[in-house]
């Protein structure tokens, strides 16, 4: 992918699944084996910059014409694991969510209705040929959904502030078996305490998504560009996974007050982050 710009895009966070090479059929497995040997690979910032650049032409390019052949790669205990970008698929899915996120006049100005209709028609035809397709990456704008924190633990937290030329990062990474176990435990505690709610719905949805992948995969929660938008002090003090775990433990023990305190901390922290979306 050619470099479009050096400007940092600050607003997107990610939930990724890295599958072992054995999970991929040939010839795709061979492609990822060769890809992993590259000395330099593009970053999530490169993907975002390219997507934003596609909105500049007239008419804008709502979704890439061709699917990306890039991926994120990690090696754990000698096992190579890959998280394909699937930018085109994710673009189609994000396009379907835009009407809920933007006022119609703004959406029409950025992506005219005729462009959106064409993209939707292309997606329908593509889905007929690929009914089981699913993305390896979920993206969230200006927040990390609270249900994502259920999947990880505070001891898995990795925070590196900006140092010289090195970019900062804040992420969690956990084995798939642990993520699925935490989802199940979290759902039991929530359902025993409350009948329904967005946290339960979100956790059910993400749990179903995780079931689509190889059991020896790894799950990564990455603050992504948010680390460029938030003060280092706020990031250093952010232990949202610990707050979520504390709240679920409190529910499990019948401590409604303790659960409420943990939830309040989370809501206030992430409301302050979302408010930055509208800051000039």
Secondary structure, DSSP 8 states (H G I E B T S, - for coil): -----------EEEEEEEEEGGGS-TTHHHHHHHHHT-S----HHHHHHHHHHTTTSSS--SS-SS----EEEEEETTEEEEEE--HHHHHHHHHHHHHHHS-HHHHHHHS-HHHHHHHHHHHHHHHHH-TT---SEEEEESS--HHHHTTS-GGGEEEE--BTTB--EEEEEEEHHHHHHHHHHHHHHHHHH-S--HHHHHHHHHHHHHTTS-TT-EEEEE-TTHHHHS-HHHHHH--HHHHHHHHHHHHHTT-HHHHHHHHHHHHHHHHHHHGGGG--
